[in-house]
């Protein structure tokens, strides 16, 4: 597959929430093997489009399109959170369409978003998601984070959590 030449990150604008909800269905499908989520009677995963739209535009939250060579290639969502008493920004949902995987796109997004900030980030992946765990291990090894620290949350036993501090 040819290398991607132009990667653009742009906020999901008001009125684009329907497209985000559609891609979120694909994201849920990819995660169903380890999340255990079933589709509802209407054939969709349990994602409330109106709730998703409200959530991504809430204060402190961001929803961002990932475009590759002018085409929609995925999205990510961030939200404020806490790790114990430490305020963090959670890189909570991250999805790259299959066509664009294994081309360095996800690593470039992480570099641009997480390393180009002074925020402590929280990332979570399902323990059973081998591909996500492998990706993040590679990202931790290849990118110059000042700190990568495992984090435990008894309320989220299904997730492997990490606190990330960008390099100063």
Helices and strands as residue ranges (DSSP letters): E 7-11, H 17-35, H 49-56, E 62-68, E 71-83, E 86-96, G 98-100, H 105-110, I 111-115, E 120-126, H 130-142, E 145-151, E 159-166
